[in-house]
Amino acid sequence: MFKNVLINEDHDAVLASITKILRELHVESIEKSQYCDEAYLKLKKGALEARNFDLLITDLSFKQDHRDTTIASGEMLIEKLREEFPDLPIIVYSMKDQLQKIRGLLNTYHINGYVCKDRNGSAELAEAIKAVSKKAIYVSPQVKKALSPKSQLEIDDYDIRLLKMISEGQSQDEISSNLKLNGVTPNSLSTIEKRLNKLREQFKANNAIHLVAITKDLGVI
């Protein structure tokens, strides 16, 4: 079992619940942070003082307040940590249940567990901690499809790039120019138009604005 665990969570009640679970699992040292910047600094300090954390449990969404932050989300924190602490076990405990986002966290950042905050969340989190301590990957049953091959509604990195550019207000001409400038292919206006039309049909969107709204709701962008 883990000995030194960091919980990164900004809701007091959830922090207390996770702490209780860890104590019941006889974890020796438990530290807490309520901001991603604070979590990053604690992990860095632990490494400098030779008392490395052996597990991070983090949410993805954090409410902004009066503090200026440079790491605004759990996903940004995970991305940064994977560069500096590639072997640190990470369990995400989140309300988000979009398969594309979860698959990205598993495949791109190699998180070790993903637990949904719902009525069974506490029990599933305890199971996730036990599984990850044995070098296994744990994903909540309701989102286990994230471990399966892509579903019909999911799309590739090129499509996601187009959607992000559309969401930034870029026209198809501007998208074509920017793709050419960055050496990304295909970049012709006709191809971009066809791909966006296909995405509108795929997501049953009435127009580009509707398409952006749908894909944001699904966690695609």
N, C-alpha and C positions, 0 to 999 in steps of 0.2 A: 504493500500500500504506500501511497505518497506520504512524504514527511513534511514538506514545506510547500503550501499551496497559497496562491494569490487569487482572490476573488475581485473581479472588476465589474461593478454593478452600482447604479446610481439610485436604486430604490431601497430604502432601509429595510422594509419588510422582506424583500427578496434576499437581501444580504443576510438577514437573520436566519432565513430558511436554509440557505446554502451552508451557512456556518454550522447550523444544527446537524445537517446531513454529514458534513465533514467530521464533526466531533463524534457522531455515532459510528463513523468508520475508523475512529481512533487516529485521525491525522494529528500529528504532534504540533505543527506550527501553521497558523492560519493568519494571513494578512489581508487587508481590504483596501480597495481604492474605489473612488466614485467618479474618476475622470480618466480617460485613456492616457493623457500625458502623465498623470500621477502613476498609473500602472507601469508605464514604460520606465519611468525613473526608478521605481521600486525594483524592477527586474534588473536594471543596469547596476543599481547599488548592490543588490544581492550578489551579482556576478563579481563585482569589484571586491566585496568582502568575503568571497569564497563561501557564500551560503546561498547557492543557487536555488531558485524555486524549481520544483520538479513537476508542477502543474499550474496552468492558468485556466480559470473559468471566467468567461467574459460574455457580456451582452453585446449586441451589435449597435443598438441605438442609445444615444445619451442626450439628454435635454441640455440645451445651451442655457447658461446663466451669465452672471457678471464677469466670469473669468474668460480671459483670452486663451484659446486652446489651439495647438498646432495639429493634434491628432483628434479629429472630431468624431470618429466612429470606431466601433470595434473592428470593422473590416480594415480600416486604415492601420489600426494598431497591429493586427495580425500580419498584414503585408510587411510592416516595418520589422516586426519580430522575426519573421521568417528569414530575413536577411542577416540578422545578428544572432538569433537563437534558433537555428534550423531544427534542432532536435527537441525543443521544448514541447511537451504534450499540451495541447490546447483543446478545451471543450467549449463550444459556443452554447449558451443558454439564452434563447431568444423567442420572442413572439412571432417573428417572421417565419413563414412556412412556404416561401416561393422555391420551387424545386431548382430553378435555374441558379438562383443565388447560392443555395446550399451546395449544389454540384460544383459551382465555381470555388467555393471555400474548400471543398474536399479535394478537388483535382488541381487547383492552382496553388493553394496555400497549405494543402495537406494537413488540415485540422484533424484531430483524432476523434472528436465526437461532436454531434449536433443534437441538442435536446430542445424540444419545443416547450415553451412555458404555457402549460394548460392544466387541466384538472389532474392529470397524471404526471405532471412535470417533476415533482419532487422524487417520486419513486423512480422515474426514468433517469433522473440525474444521478441518483445513487447507483443505479445499474451501470450508467455510463462511466462513472468514476472507477467502479470495480473492473469493468471491461478494459478501459484504457490503461489501468495499472498492470494489466496482463498483456499489454501490447496489442490489444484488439481495437477495431474501429467500431464505434457505437453511433447509430442514427435512430432517432425516434421512429416507431413503427409507422406513424402517419405520413412521414416524408421519406420512407425508405426507397421510394422510386428514384430519389436523387442518386442512388447507387447504380441504377439500371441504365441501359442505353437511352439516348435522348428520345424524348417523346415527340410526337408530331408537331406540337406547338413550339418546340424549342429551336433555336436558330444558332448560326455560327458567328464567329467573332467579327467577320466582315459586316454582317447584317447589324450586329450590335453597334458597330462603329457608325454605320449610316444613321441608325436611330438616334444615337447621341448627337450627331451633327445636326440632324433635323430638330432635335429638342433644343439646340442652342440657337435656333432661328436661321440656320444657313439654308440658302436656296440650293436647288439641284446643281445649278451652274457653279456656285461657290464650293459645294461638296466636290464636284469633279475637279475643280482647280486645286483644291487643297489635297486631294488624293494624289494628283499628279505631282504636286510639289513635294510630297512625302514619299514618292515612289511606290504608292500602294496601287495594286491592280486587282480587278478591273476598275478603270476610272473614267470610262466614256459616259457621256450624258445619257445615252440610250440604255446602257446597262444599269446605271443607277436608277433610272425611271422604272425599268422592268422589275428590279429587285424591290423597290418601294411599293410598286403595285402588287407584287406577290405577297409582301408583308401585310399590306392592307387587307387583301383577301384572306390570308392565313389567320389574321387576328380579328377578322370581321369588323374592320374600322371604316368609318364613313369618309375620313379624310386624314391628312397628316397629323393634325392636332389631336384627333381622336386616337390615332395610332400611337402617338407618344404617350397619351394618357393611359391607354390600356397596358402598354408595355412597362410603364412606370409602376402601375398597380400590381403587375405580375412579378415585379422585381427583376425584369430583364435588363433595364437600364436604371 
